[in-house]
Amino acid sequence: MAILSIRKALLLTLAISFVVAQEDTTASDDAAVAAAPPAEEASTLPDATAVGAAPPTKHEKPKNCNPAPVIQPSNPVTAIPGYEAVVLTNIENPRSIAVDDANHFLVLSGADNSIYSLREDACGNVDKQLVLNGSILGAAPLREGLIAFREHLYVTTGDAVVRFKYSPGQHSQLSTQPEIVVRNIGEQGLPITIDPRGNLFIPKGFSQAQNGGTQVRRYDVSKVPQDGYDYENAGAQFTAASANGAGPLAYDTQGKIWGTSIMGDYEQLSLFDITASENTTIALGTKTSDIKFYRGLGCSVGDPETMGTTDGMPCRWTDHAFLAAPNAGIIHIPYSDLAHAPMGAPETLFGQSDLSGCGAGNSCVSPTSMAFDRDGRILSVSTATNEIWIFRRIYNKEAGKLLTDKANAYEAAKEAADEAAEEAAELKKKKAAKGGRGSKGGKGGKGKKIELTEAEAAASE
């Protein structure tokens, strides 16, 4: 027999002792029970890569960093265990937030009808610069729609969608004139989305539900006519089956479009598919102002003891839906991997701790728009409190090592338990072959002592 390490021999001896001690209460062909794997997070699903895989890592801050100033929140908030929510900066009346390909944050302010660029350095400090003065659009106010896509910045204004030439990472004011993308929409404040193929989706909102105007239309932004698309006479209709009203939209990693619709008196999350005979839906029970799917960038693994290998969302949350729900918080909707449909109950990740005083002139933390950055963190704006929030996992630079140690210990214990089961079965066969010799002492007597001695001798060979 191969020589075993001291640690392995001890584990094997203990495991055999446990199996033999239980032989009178279990069937003779029962295998030893392996040690439990490392503890999972206290949330909906376990980390898929928490055991037996190289964990994602985070770039460390430079050692000579000047710490970013701590901004006190307007109201106390509560985050789920292992995570935190902090105020990144303040902008008056923030309405929408987007992240460009250079990981710069863009915030639309309703106070001065402008768009600001937020540049975060390696130390977490934020520099704010004006990139679009809304006066370039005349009297037309900027609405909630804001998307950075490839080399353009898309915004909604009046009942149109316009775009500006923009370079990802740009931190200076735009000087080009707007180009009309879609006009004559007939409704203002639309939550637009653009999928990776360059399809712009525009919903007719809830206000159209009562008069039969409900629909979602799709336009190719790579082929915009000189004077823009006319909403009703161009594009393709892309309506959810049996949808009654259409709110915020988002696309998942499979290219499917999801959004909110009204069914009766409540909102639900629905799959928008013109070919579907029946919707895939989940009741939300709350008003929703924005939807995003997590792409897995900057994802982390960990558990309540190790914390996260990065400050991004868990890798197991990839392609799950997340909602910005005013006066509720940021909500996570778990999705199944195979069918990719909503599963399980929604969970609130963070929000104001006490919502009882909201309304009636009291300003509460109330997310109205959200986005994921390249590091897997959630950015959101609270219009009522003039705050830009960042929700992240608590990072531990030792998390990867701790997870690896847990995985190694689990494998060692499992291997020892398997060998213990084999040794125990062999001992029982030998005892049976001897006609029961060595078991006369009964439970806890000489027979058990002999078995333990044999097991120890076998483990030490």
URNOR-V939764 format. One record per residue. N is the residue number from 1. RES is the residue in three letters. PHI is phi in radians with two decimals (NA if undefined). D_CENTER is the distance of its C-alpha to the mean C-alpha in whole Angstrom. Layout:
n=N res=RES phi=PHI d_center=D_CENTER
n=N res=RES phi=PHI d_center=D_CENTER
This chain:
n=1 res=MET phi=NA d_center=49
n=2 res=ALA phi=-1.12 d_center=47
n=3 res=ILE phi=-1.25 d_center=47
n=4 res=LEU phi=-1.67 d_center=44
n=5 res=SER phi=-1.21 d_center=42
n=6 res=ILE phi=-1.05 d_center=43
n=7 res=ARG phi=-1.09 d_center=40
n=8 res=LYS phi=-1.13 d_center=39
n=9 res=ALA phi=-1.12 d_center=43
n=10 res=LEU phi=-1.13 d_center=42
n=11 res=LEU phi=-1.05 d_center=39
n=12 res=LEU phi=-1.12 d_center=41
n=13 res=THR phi=-1.09 d_center=44
n=14 res=LEU phi=-1.12 d_center=41
n=15 res=ALA phi=-1.14 d_center=40
n=16 res=ILE phi=-1.09 d_center=43
n=17 res=SER phi=-1.01 d_center=44
n=18 res=PHE phi=-1.14 d_center=42
n=19 res=VAL phi=-1.10 d_center=42
n=20 res=VAL phi=-1.12 d_center=46
n=21 res=ALA phi=-1.09 d_center=46
n=22 res=GLN phi=-1.64 d_center=44
n=23 res=GLU phi=-1.14 d_center=47
n=24 res=ASP phi=-1.42 d_center=49
n=25 res=THR phi=-2.03 d_center=46
n=26 res=THR phi=-2.24 d_center=44
n=27 res=ALA phi=-1.15 d_center=45
n=28 res=SER phi=-1.15 d_center=47
n=29 res=ASP phi=-1.75 d_center=44
n=30 res=ASP phi=-1.25 d_center=41
n=31 res=ALA phi=-1.48 d_center=39
n=32 res=ALA phi=-1.14 d_center=38
n=33 res=VAL phi=-1.43 d_center=34
n=34 res=ALA phi=-1.27 d_center=32
n=35 res=ALA phi=-1.09 d_center=30
n=36 res=ALA phi=-1.20 d_center=27
n=37 res=PRO phi=-1.20 d_center=24
n=38 res=PRO phi=-0.95 d_center=22
n=39 res=ALA phi=-1.07 d_center=20
n=40 res=GLU phi=-1.62 d_center=16
n=41 res=GLU phi=-1.15 d_center=14
n=42 res=ALA phi=-1.44 d_center=15
n=43 res=SER phi=-2.67 d_center=12
n=44 res=THR phi=-1.16 d_center=12
n=45 res=LEU phi=-2.33 d_center=12
n=46 res=PRO phi=-1.29 d_center=13
n=47 res=ASP phi=-1.12 d_center=12
n=48 res=ALA phi=-1.15 d_center=13
n=49 res=THR phi=-1.95 d_center=15
n=50 res=ALA phi=-1.24 d_center=16
n=51 res=VAL phi=-2.18 d_center=19
n=52 res=GLY phi=1.35 d_center=22
n=53 res=ALA phi=-2.47 d_center=20
n=54 res=ALA phi=-1.24 d_center=20
n=55 res=PRO phi=-1.31 d_center=17
n=56 res=PRO phi=-1.06 d_center=15
n=57 res=THR phi=-2.19 d_center=17
n=58 res=LYS phi=-2.06 d_center=17
n=59 res=HIS phi=-1.26 d_center=20
n=60 res=GLU phi=-1.30 d_center=22
n=61 res=LYS phi=-1.22 d_center=23
n=62 res=PRO phi=-1.02 d_center=27
n=63 res=LYS phi=-1.21 d_center=29
n=64 res=ASN phi=-1.67 d_center=31
n=65 res=CYS phi=-1.17 d_center=29
n=66 res=ASN phi=-1.53 d_center=30
n=67 res=PRO phi=-1.05 d_center=27
n=68 res=ALA phi=-1.15 d_center=25
n=69 res=PRO phi=-1.12 d_center=27
n=70 res=VAL phi=-1.50 d_center=25
n=71 res=ILE phi=-1.77 d_center=25
n=72 res=GLN phi=-1.23 d_center=25
n=73 res=PRO phi=-1.23 d_center=23
n=74 res=SER phi=-1.18 d_center=25
n=75 res=ASN phi=-2.52 d_center=24
n=76 res=PRO phi=-1.11 d_center=23
n=77 res=VAL phi=-2.18 d_center=19
n=78 res=THR phi=-2.16 d_center=17
n=79 res=ALA phi=-2.07 d_center=14
n=80 res=ILE phi=-1.15 d_center=13
n=81 res=PRO phi=-0.98 d_center=15
n=82 res=GLY phi=1.56 d_center=14
n=83 res=TYR phi=-2.33 d_center=12
n=84 res=GLU phi=-2.54 d_center=14
n=85 res=ALA phi=-2.19 d_center=14
n=86 res=VAL phi=-2.30 d_center=17
n=87 res=VAL phi=-1.46 d_center=19
n=88 res=LEU phi=-1.37 d_center=19
n=89 res=THR phi=-2.89 d_center=22
n=90 res=ASN phi=-2.10 d_center=24
n=91 res=ILE phi=-2.41 d_center=25
n=92 res=GLU phi=-1.21 d_center=27
n=93 res=ASN phi=0.87 d_center=26
n=94 res=PRO phi=-1.22 d_center=23
n=95 res=ARG phi=-1.97 d_center=22
n=96 res=SER phi=-2.54 d_center=19
n=97 res=ILE phi=-2.42 d_center=17
n=98 res=ALA phi=-2.49 d_center=16
n=99 res=VAL phi=-2.18 d_center=16
n=100 res=ASP phi=-1.59 d_center=18
n=101 res=ASP phi=-1.21 d_center=19
n=102 res=ALA phi=-1.68 d_center=20
n=103 res=ASN phi=1.18 d_center=17
n=104 res=HIS phi=-1.63 d_center=19
n=105 res=PHE phi=-1.74 d_center=18
n=106 res=LEU phi=-2.10 d_center=20
n=107 res=VAL phi=-2.21 d_center=21
n=108 res=LEU phi=-1.60 d_center=24
n=109 res=SER phi=-1.84 d_center=26
n=110 res=GLY phi=-1.41 d_center=28
n=111 res=ALA phi=-1.21 d_center=31
n=112 res=ASP phi=-2.08 d_center=32
n=113 res=ASN phi=0.95 d_center=31
n=114 res=SER phi=-2.37 d_center=29
n=115 res=ILE phi=-2.14 d_center=26
n=116 res=TYR phi=-2.01 d_center=25
n=117 res=SER phi=-1.74 d_center=24
n=118 res=LEU phi=-1.98 d_center=22
n=119 res=ARG phi=-1.89 d_center=23
n=120 res=GLU phi=-1.75 d_center=21
n=121 res=ASP phi=-1.49 d_center=23
n=122 res=ALA phi=-1.11 d_center=23
n=123 res=CYS phi=-1.66 d_center=24
n=124 res=GLY phi=1.62 d_center=21
n=125 res=ASN phi=-1.37 d_center=24
n=126 res=VAL phi=-2.03 d_center=23
n=127 res=ASP phi=-1.93 d_center=26
n=128 res=LYS phi=-1.97 d_center=26
n=129 res=GLN phi=-2.40 d_center=29
n=130 res=LEU phi=-1.27 d_center=30
n=131 res=VAL phi=-2.00 d_center=29
n=132 res=LEU phi=-2.53 d_center=30
n=133 res=ASN phi=-1.60 d_center=33
n=134 res=GLY phi=-1.09 d_center=33
n=135 res=SER phi=-1.11 d_center=37
n=136 res=ILE phi=-1.12 d_center=37
n=137 res=LEU phi=-1.69 d_center=36
n=138 res=GLY phi=1.30 d_center=39
n=139 res=ALA phi=-1.47 d_center=38
n=140 res=ALA phi=-1.27 d_center=35
n=141 res=PRO phi=-1.39 d_center=32
n=142 res=LEU phi=-1.26 d_center=29
n=143 res=ARG phi=-1.83 d_center=27
n=144 res=GLU phi=-1.26 d_center=23
n=145 res=GLY phi=-1.16 d_center=22
n=146 res=LEU phi=-2.65 d_center=21
n=147 res=ILE phi=-2.44 d_center=20
n=148 res=ALA phi=-1.73 d_center=21
n=149 res=PHE phi=-2.34 d_center=21
n=150 res=ARG phi=0.92 d_center=23
n=151 res=GLU phi=-1.84 d_center=27
n=152 res=HIS phi=-2.42 d_center=26
n=153 res=LEU phi=-1.99 d_center=25
n=154 res=TYR phi=-1.77 d_center=25
n=155 res=VAL phi=-2.42 d_center=26
n=156 res=THR phi=-1.77 d_center=27
n=157 res=THR phi=-2.62 d_center=30
n=158 res=GLY phi=1.02 d_center=33
n=159 res=ASP phi=-1.98 d_center=32
n=160 res=ALA phi=-2.40 d_center=32
n=161 res=VAL phi=-1.98 d_center=29
n=162 res=VAL phi=-2.16 d_center=30
n=163 res=ARG phi=-2.45 d_center=29
n=164 res=PHE phi=-2.15 d_center=30
n=165 res=LYS phi=-1.10 d_center=31
n=166 res=TYR phi=-2.66 d_center=28
n=167 res=SER phi=-1.83 d_center=27
n=168 res=PRO phi=-0.90 d_center=24
n=169 res=GLY phi=1.56 d_center=24
n=170 res=GLN phi=-1.05 d_center=27
n=171 res=HIS phi=-2.23 d_center=28
n=172 res=SER phi=-2.37 d_center=31
n=173 res=GLN phi=-1.25 d_center=32
n=174 res=LEU phi=-1.23 d_center=32
n=175 res=SER phi=-2.08 d_center=36
n=176 res=THR phi=-1.43 d_center=36
n=177 res=GLN phi=-1.39 d_center=37
n=178 res=PRO phi=-1.24 d_center=34
n=179 res=GLU phi=-1.97 d_center=34
n=180 res=ILE phi=-1.30 d_center=34
n=181 res=VAL phi=-1.76 d_center=31
n=182 res=VAL phi=-2.39 d_center=32
n=183 res=ARG phi=-2.24 d_center=34
n=184 res=ASN phi=1.01 d_center=36
n=185 res=ILE phi=-1.23 d_center=33
n=186 res=GLY phi=1.53 d_center=34
n=187 res=GLU phi=-2.69 d_center=31
n=188 res=GLN phi=-1.96 d_center=30
n=189 res=GLY phi=1.20 d_center=26
n=190 res=LEU phi=-1.53 d_center=25
n=191 res=PRO phi=-1.52 d_center=21
n=192 res=ILE phi=-1.41 d_center=21
n=193 res=THR phi=-2.57 d_center=19
n=194 res=ILE phi=-2.24 d_center=20
n=195 res=ASP phi=-1.51 d_center=19
n=196 res=PRO phi=-1.07 d_center=19
n=197 res=ARG phi=-1.43 d_center=23
n=198 res=GLY phi=1.58 d_center=24
n=199 res=ASN phi=-1.59 d_center=24
n=200 res=LEU phi=-1.61 d_center=24
n=201 res=PHE phi=-1.93 d_center=23
n=202 res=ILE phi=-2.21 d_center=25
n=203 res=PRO phi=-1.63 d_center=25
n=204 res=LYS phi=-1.42 d_center=28
n=205 res=GLY phi=-1.32 d_center=26
n=206 res=PHE phi=-1.06 d_center=27
n=207 res=SER phi=-1.14 d_center=31
n=208 res=GLN phi=-1.60 d_center=32
n=209 res=ALA phi=-1.13 d_center=31
n=210 res=GLN phi=-1.34 d_center=34
n=211 res=ASN phi=-1.90 d_center=37
n=212 res=GLY phi=1.38 d_center=35
n=213 res=GLY phi=-1.56 d_center=33
n=214 res=THR phi=-1.17 d_center=30
n=215 res=GLN phi=-3.00 d_center=29
n=216 res=VAL phi=-2.16 d_center=26
n=217 res=ARG phi=-2.08 d_center=28
n=218 res=ARG phi=-2.12 d_center=27
n=219 res=TYR phi=-2.36 d_center=28
n=220 res=ASP phi=-1.56 d_center=29
n=221 res=VAL phi=-1.35 d_center=28
n=222 res=SER phi=-1.47 d_center=30
n=223 res=LYS phi=-2.31 d_center=33
n=224 res=VAL phi=-1.22 d_center=33
n=225 res=PRO phi=-1.09 d_center=37
n=226 res=GLN phi=-1.03 d_center=39
n=227 res=ASP phi=-1.76 d_center=39
n=228 res=GLY phi=1.45 d_center=36
n=229 res=TYR phi=-1.32 d_center=35
n=230 res=ASP phi=-1.53 d_center=36
n=231 res=TYR phi=-0.95 d_center=34
n=232 res=GLU phi=-1.37 d_center=36
n=233 res=ASN phi=-1.88 d_center=38
n=234 res=ALA phi=-2.51 d_center=35
n=235 res=GLY phi=1.34 d_center=32
n=236 res=ALA phi=-2.13 d_center=31
n=237 res=GLN phi=-1.30 d_center=30
n=238 res=PHE phi=-2.41 d_center=27
n=239 res=THR phi=-1.84 d_center=27
n=240 res=ALA phi=-1.23 d_center=25
n=241 res=ALA phi=-1.09 d_center=27
n=242 res=SER phi=1.09 d_center=29
n=243 res=ALA phi=-1.24 d_center=26
n=244 res=ASN phi=-2.22 d_center=28
n=245 res=GLY phi=1.64 d_center=27
n=246 res=ALA phi=-2.33 d_center=24
n=247 res=GLY phi=-1.94 d_center=21
n=248 res=PRO phi=-0.99 d_center=18
n=249 res=LEU phi=-2.13 d_center=17
n=250 res=ALA phi=-2.73 d_center=14
n=251 res=TYR phi=-1.94 d_center=14
n=252 res=ASP phi=-1.68 d_center=12
n=253 res=THR phi=-1.25 d_center=13
n=254 res=GLN phi=-1.60 d_center=16
n=255 res=GLY phi=1.45 d_center=17
n=256 res=LYS phi=-1.39 d_center=18
n=257 res=ILE phi=-1.77 d_center=18
n=258 res=TRP phi=-2.10 d_center=16
n=259 res=GLY phi=-2.88 d_center=17
n=260 res=THR phi=-1.60 d_center=19
n=261 res=SER phi=-2.44 d_center=22
n=262 res=ILE phi=-1.80 d_center=25
n=263 res=MET phi=-2.28 d_center=26
n=264 res=GLY phi=1.31 d_center=29
n=265 res=ASP phi=-1.89 d_center=28
n=266 res=TYR phi=-2.33 d_center=25
n=267 res=GLU phi=-1.57 d_center=21
n=268 res=GLN phi=-2.47 d_center=19
n=269 res=LEU phi=-1.58 d_center=17
n=270 res=SER phi=-2.23 d_center=19
n=271 res=LEU phi=-1.44 d_center=19
n=272 res=PHE phi=-1.64 d_center=21
n=273 res=ASP phi=-2.61 d_center=24
n=274 res=ILE phi=-1.16 d_center=28
n=275 res=THR phi=-1.58 d_center=29
n=276 res=ALA phi=-1.41 d_center=27
n=277 res=SER phi=-1.54 d_center=30
n=278 res=GLU phi=-2.61 d_center=27
n=279 res=ASN phi=-1.31 d_center=24
n=280 res=THR phi=-1.60 d_center=21
n=281 res=THR phi=-2.40 d_center=19
n=282 res=ILE phi=-2.51 d_center=18
n=283 res=ALA phi=-1.24 d_center=19
n=284 res=LEU phi=-1.77 d_center=17
n=285 res=GLY phi=1.26 d_center=20
n=286 res=THR phi=-2.69 d_center=19
n=287 res=LYS phi=-1.34 d_center=20
n=288 res=THR phi=-2.11 d_center=17
n=289 res=SER phi=-1.96 d_center=17
n=290 res=ASP phi=-2.80 d_center=14
n=291 res=ILE phi=-2.38 d_center=12
n=292 res=LYS phi=-2.49 d_center=9
n=293 res=PHE phi=-1.89 d_center=8
n=294 res=TYR phi=-1.42 d_center=5
n=295 res=ARG phi=-1.58 d_center=8
n=296 res=GLY phi=1.61 d_center=8
n=297 res=LEU phi=-1.13 d_center=10
n=298 res=GLY phi=1.17 d_center=10
n=299 res=CYS phi=-1.19 d_center=8
n=300 res=SER phi=-2.26 d_center=10
n=301 res=VAL phi=-2.24 d_center=12
n=302 res=GLY phi=2.77 d_center=14
n=303 res=ASP phi=-2.57 d_center=15
n=304 res=PRO phi=-1.05 d_center=17
n=305 res=GLU phi=-1.50 d_center=20
n=306 res=THR phi=-1.47 d_center=18
n=307 res=MET phi=1.12 d_center=16
n=308 res=GLY phi=-1.85 d_center=13
n=309 res=THR phi=-1.32 d_center=15
n=310 res=THR phi=-2.45 d_center=13
n=311 res=ASP phi=-1.73 d_center=11
n=312 res=GLY phi=-1.45 d_center=8
n=313 res=MET phi=-1.20 d_center=5
n=314 res=PRO phi=-1.06 d_center=6
n=315 res=CYS phi=-1.03 d_center=8
n=316 res=ARG phi=-1.21 d_center=8
n=317 res=TRP phi=-1.58 d_center=5
n=318 res=THR phi=-1.02 d_center=6
n=319 res=ASP phi=1.20 d_center=8
n=320 res=HIS phi=-1.60 d_center=6
n=321 res=ALA phi=-1.61 d_center=7
n=322 res=PHE phi=-2.35 d_center=7
n=323 res=LEU phi=-2.13 d_center=10
n=324 res=ALA phi=-1.70 d_center=13
n=325 res=ALA phi=-2.07 d_center=15
n=326 res=PRO phi=-0.95 d_center=19
n=327 res=ASN phi=1.06 d_center=20
n=328 res=ALA phi=-2.30 d_center=17
n=329 res=GLY phi=2.34 d_center=14
n=330 res=ILE phi=-1.61 d_center=10
n=331 res=ILE phi=-2.03 d_center=10
n=332 res=HIS phi=-1.82 d_center=7
n=333 res=ILE phi=-1.94 d_center=9
n=334 res=PRO phi=-1.12 d_center=9
n=335 res=TYR phi=-2.16 d_center=11
n=336 res=SER phi=-1.34 d_center=13
n=337 res=ASP phi=-1.30 d_center=14
n=338 res=LEU phi=-1.36 d_center=17
n=339 res=ALA phi=-1.32 d_center=18
n=340 res=HIS phi=0.80 d_center=15
n=341 res=ALA phi=-2.33 d_center=15
n=342 res=PRO phi=-0.99 d_center=14
n=343 res=MET phi=-2.51 d_center=14
n=344 res=GLY phi=1.35 d_center=15
n=345 res=ALA phi=-1.46 d_center=15
n=346 res=PRO phi=-1.08 d_center=12
n=347 res=GLU phi=-2.23 d_center=11
n=348 res=THR phi=-1.46 d_center=12
n=349 res=LEU phi=-1.41 d_center=10
n=350 res=PHE phi=-2.75 d_center=12
n=351 res=GLY phi=-3.09 d_center=16
n=352 res=GLN phi=-1.11 d_center=19
n=353 res=SER phi=-1.12 d_center=21
n=354 res=ASP phi=-2.22 d_center=24
n=355 res=LEU phi=-1.72 d_center=24
n=356 res=SER phi=-1.13 d_center=27
n=357 res=GLY phi=-1.71 d_center=29
n=358 res=CYS phi=-1.23 d_center=27
n=359 res=GLY phi=1.57 d_center=29
n=360 res=ALA phi=0.92 d_center=33
n=361 res=GLY phi=1.53 d_center=32
n=362 res=ASN phi=-1.61 d_center=30
n=363 res=SER phi=-1.50 d_center=27
n=364 res=CYS phi=-2.15 d_center=24
n=365 res=VAL phi=-1.12 d_center=20
n=366 res=SER phi=-2.49 d_center=19
n=367 res=PRO phi=-1.08 d_center=16
n=368 res=THR phi=-2.05 d_center=17
n=369 res=SER phi=-2.71 d_center=15
n=370 res=MET phi=-2.63 d_center=12
n=371 res=ALA phi=-2.79 d_center=11
n=372 res=PHE phi=-1.73 d_center=9
n=373 res=ASP phi=-1.66 d_center=11
n=374 res=ARG phi=-1.17 d_center=12
n=375 res=ASP phi=-1.61 d_center=11
n=376 res=GLY phi=1.40 d_center=8
n=377 res=ARG phi=-1.61 d_center=8
n=378 res=ILE phi=-1.78 d_center=8
n=379 res=LEU phi=-1.82 d_center=12
n=380 res=SER phi=-2.56 d_center=14
n=381 res=VAL phi=-2.00 d_center=17
n=382 res=SER phi=-2.00 d_center=19
n=383 res=THR phi=-1.05 d_center=22
n=384 res=ALA phi=-1.17 d_center=25
n=385 res=THR phi=-1.94 d_center=24
n=386 res=ASN phi=1.03 d_center=24
n=387 res=GLU phi=-2.13 d_center=21
n=388 res=ILE phi=-1.88 d_center=18
n=389 res=TRP phi=-1.78 d_center=16
n=390 res=ILE phi=-2.26 d_center=13
n=391 res=PHE phi=-1.92 d_center=10
n=392 res=ARG phi=-2.57 d_center=10
n=393 res=ARG phi=-1.36 d_center=10
n=394 res=ILE phi=-1.30 d_center=14
n=395 res=TYR phi=-1.57 d_center=15
n=396 res=ASN phi=-2.33 d_center=18
n=397 res=LYS phi=-1.13 d_center=20
n=398 res=GLU phi=-1.63 d_center=22
n=399 res=ALA phi=-1.06 d_center=19
n=400 res=GLY phi=-1.07 d_center=20
n=401 res=LYS phi=-1.13 d_center=23
n=402 res=LEU phi=-1.10 d_center=23
n=403 res=LEU phi=-1.14 d_center=20
n=404 res=THR phi=-1.12 d_center=23
n=405 res=ASP phi=-1.07 d_center=26
n=406 res=LYS phi=-1.10 d_center=24
n=407 res=ALA phi=-1.11 d_center=24
n=408 res=ASN phi=-1.11 d_center=28
n=409 res=ALA phi=-1.11 d_center=29
n=410 res=TYR phi=-1.10 d_center=27
n=411 res=GLU phi=-1.14 d_center=29
n=412 res=ALA phi=-1.12 d_center=32
n=413 res=ALA phi=-1.14 d_center=32
n=414 res=LYS phi=-1.15 d_center=32
n=415 res=GLU phi=-1.13 d_center=34
n=416 res=ALA phi=-1.13 d_center=37
n=417 res=ALA phi=-1.14 d_center=36
n=418 res=ASP phi=-1.10 d_center=37
n=419 res=GLU phi=-1.18 d_center=40
n=420 res=ALA phi=-1.10 d_center=41
n=421 res=ALA phi=-1.10 d_center=41
n=422 res=GLU phi=-1.14 d_center=43
n=423 res=GLU phi=-1.12 d_center=46
n=424 res=ALA phi=-1.12 d_center=46
n=425 res=ALA phi=-1.12 d_center=47
n=426 res=GLU phi=-1.15 d_center=49
n=427 res=LEU phi=-1.09 d_center=51
n=428 res=LYS phi=-1.17 d_center=51
n=429 res=LYS phi=-1.14 d_center=53
n=430 res=LYS phi=-1.10 d_center=55
n=431 res=LYS phi=-1.11 d_center=56
n=432 res=ALA phi=-1.16 d_center=57
n=433 res=ALA phi=-1.17 d_center=59
n=434 res=LYS phi=-1.46 d_center=61
n=435 res=GLY phi=1.29 d_center=62
n=436 res=GLY phi=1.55 d_center=60
n=437 res=ARG phi=-1.09 d_center=61
n=438 res=GLY phi=1.57 d_center=59
n=439 res=SER phi=-2.04 d_center=58
n=440 res=LYS phi=-1.17 d_center=61
n=441 res=GLY phi=-1.28 d_center=60
n=442 res=GLY phi=1.30 d_center=57
n=443 res=LYS phi=-1.09 d_center=54
n=444 res=GLY phi=1.29 d_center=53
n=445 res=GLY phi=-1.72 d_center=57
n=446 res=LYS phi=-1.17 d_center=58
n=447 res=GLY phi=-1.05 d_center=57
n=448 res=LYS phi=-1.15 d_center=53
n=449 res=LYS phi=-1.13 d_center=54
n=450 res=ILE phi=-1.10 d_center=56
n=451 res=GLU phi=-1.04 d_center=52
n=452 res=LEU phi=-1.11 d_center=51
n=453 res=THR phi=-1.11 d_center=53
n=454 res=GLU phi=-1.11 d_center=53
n=455 res=ALA phi=-1.13 d_center=49
n=456 res=GLU phi=-1.13 d_center=49
n=457 res=ALA phi=-1.13 d_center=52
n=458 res=ALA phi=-1.14 d_center=50
n=459 res=ALA phi=-1.22 d_center=47
n=460 res=SER phi=-1.62 d_center=49
n=461 res=GLU phi=-1.21 d_center=51
